[in-house]
């Protein structure tokens, strides 16, 4: 008689129905397992990237329009468009299984990160135009400061990304 399988609720991989722990992601499936074992296991897991992105081209639409209008003004428009493209590529937003990170900078580089266990607040900001374009800004603050520490500006599917961060944060607690 073949062993029955099911999908792991955490990583989606095939596991045995009788499994108490997923052999792929290491998550405990038994609700009776202690939370200390669970948190120790989480800390010992290698860091994996879950999502990585940049601001959308729609986020730079104003710069593209102004650049297009000023293209004949001594090449000033090309400089504006080039700056927007360079700025887009220089902003990298990352969600891993342990933290959220924001890397920004064209010449100098600033990296900010917050571990899931330290996240205090997750905000989603969308203007009316951003809602039509499915864009938004996600702001993440930690218990260590009173302000926003990590910000994902102009990302596509911002509500979905916010929900992903919330689910991962809740899973860590």
Secondary structure, DSSP 8 states (H G I E B T S, - for coil): ----EEE-TTT--EEETT-SB-TTT--B--TTS-HHHHHHHHHHS---EEEEE---GGGGHHHHHHHHHTTTTTTHHHHHHHHHHHHHHH-EEEEESSEEEEEE-SSS-EEEEEEGGGEEEEEEE--HHHHHTTEEEEEEEETT-SS--EEEEEEETHHHHHHHHHHHHHHH-
